[in-house]
């Protein structure tokens, strides 16, 4: 044996010994607390269909999706996943995964077709059947009162302050109706999406591009609806009902984990959410936000901020993609680093992959506002999902989910009050302005036949839930 072979043999033996020693060591604990809740999430307009059945009123998304050119391929939610008729099948999917929780939303216009007035009994009956079916399957419902589908009959929509009061009436009624079986209620979903994307950028319903003063007033009506909704739910629901919000705040990651960059990310999180979660958690608009907006600042009436700042039992976060932040010597003390062409993404161009946002989203919200309990109300990924031999082997989605869960696990291990995780989504659905072209589900939906097929990610998530650990 020459010297090179001897060295190679020695290195191989050494490497083998190291591997043996490593295998003998205790494995890294990737488990979650025993009472951690595992679930999936959906939204009414994205899955239900049946838009003209049983007295349901028209919504802003019905109008928007039927306006040519507003949604990819001119898709609409008219049928979606037909879950209105197939909800039992979808409950069976949840039961098959072994999850103990499900986040769903209620279609406001099924309950009050015109946004207010006399309740529609058939709409109420539908959600009673869904809730009862979930409970019979051993699945705890987490109900979101508003997930973007606004009754079209409400005059002025979110530009009208009165819509916030109509929402509170509806939310209070449904809380009273369901709270004998539903313990956890979220008021609204993703404030920035139904305000800014719909009224500033115009890419979501109702498709408006208002000037800054108009946008800020819509934002104010959105957080006011949340606050009035909290009050109405507490007034009408049974004692013990827990109330929170599901929001996709602007999430920030420190570029480097040093004190100065962490402080910059914390400051950015507070200031860049001034019109939404900051106002809710602090009961006021930041002076810096009001000064920045000047004459375009929202018009606030007496009592508004007290309602907006109504105490919450939990905060739920929709966590997908972040903004990177570094400290600088500007007056703000931070700079947001823009995403670039090479930033890693999933199938949706906006979905920049950065697993660390899972940890920092939980940590910074906790450090800033000390909520009693946190949930991840949405986290998931779009993928191209080719069907091969009847299978969808979506290992890219599994990669995404596994890495994000690792960062959520870090937050739990460090003592942050994260108590549950809702994967977006149970199945492929109507993905808003992207129509049916972007698939987020762990069950593949053939929209022609409505057949649901578990993807490889469903098998992976089932194992995560079964073992209560990352696999």
C-alpha positions, 0 to 999 in steps of 0.5 A: 500500500502506497502512502496515498492509499495509507492516508486514504485508508486512515481518513476513511477509518477516522471518518467511520469512527466519527460517524459511529460516535455521532450515531451513538449520541442522543438525537437532536430533539425536534419535538413539540410540546404535548399540547401543541395543536396541529391543523390545516386552514382554508377560507370560504370563498376559496373552497365553498363554491355554491355562490348562488345557492341557499340564499347566499348574497353576492360578494365583492369577490364575485363581482371582481372575479367576473370582471374580465382581466382581473383574475388569471385566466378569468377564473372565478370562485363560482365552484372552487372546490365545491366544499359547500356540497363536499364538506364531509369529504373534506372533514374526512381529509382532516381526520385522515391527517390526524390533525386536531384543529381546523381553521375555517372562515364563514361567508358573511353573505351566507348569513346576511346576504345584504351584509345586515338585516335578517339572518339567512337560516339556510346559511346558519344551518350550513355552518352548524353542520360543518361545526358539528361534523368537525366535532364529531371527527374530534377536530376543534374548529377555529373560526375566522369571521371575515376572510375578504369576501365582503357582501357586495350590497353594503354601500361603499364597502370598506370606504364606508365607516358603517361597514365596520359596525355591520361587521360587528353585528354579524360577528356578534350574531355568529359568535352567539350562534356557534359559541356553544361549540366553538371556543376560538374565534378570529375576527378578520384575516390579513388586514393589509390584503383586503385594504391595501391590495384592494384599495391602493394597488387594485389587484384584489377586490374591489380593484381600486387605486385610491389616493393616500387619504382614502387608503388610510381611511379604509385601513382605519375602518378595517382595524375598527371592524376588528375592534368592534368585532372583538367587543361584539363577540365578547358581549354575545358569545358564551363565557370562555370564548377566546378572541383573536386576529389572523394577520399577515404583518410585515415580518422582518429578519435581522440581517445578522443576529447581533444586538444592533440588527435585532434592534433594527428589525424590532423597530421596523416591525413596530413602525411598518405595522403602525396602521395595523397590528401595532395600533391593535396591540397598543391602542393608538397610532404611532406619532411617527405614522401620523406625522408621515401621513400628514393631511392624509392620516385617517380620521379617527372618532372618539372611542375608536382607538379604545375599540381597536385596542380591545384586549385579545386572548391570542394573536395568530400570524400568517407567516410566509415571506419576510423583509430583511433589515439591517441597522443603519445611521438614518433617523429610523435606525434601520434599512430594509434590504430589497429582494433581488432576482436571485432571491429563492422563491416558490411557484408564486413570485411573491413567495420568497423563501426564508425559513428564519422568518418563522422564528423572528415573526414569533419572537418579535411579536412576542418581544414587542407586545407580549401576547398571551398566546400565539398561533401560526394561522397560515404557513405554506407554499405554492408549487407546480405539482406535476401529476405523475402516475397518479402521484404528486411527489411535492418534495419542494413543498416538504422542503419548505415546510420542514425548514419553516417548522424547524424555525417554529420549533426554535421559537417554542424551545426558547419559550415563546408562547406558540401553541399551534400551527395551521398549514395552508392549505388543506387542498388546492383552491381558488387562489384569489387573483392567481385563480387556480394556477397556483396550488398551495394544497397538500391534497391535489384537487382536479377541478374538473372532477373535484377529486381530492388526491393526497400529495406526498406532503400530506403523508409527510404532514400526517407523520409530523402530526402522529409523532409530534415532531419534525420528520 
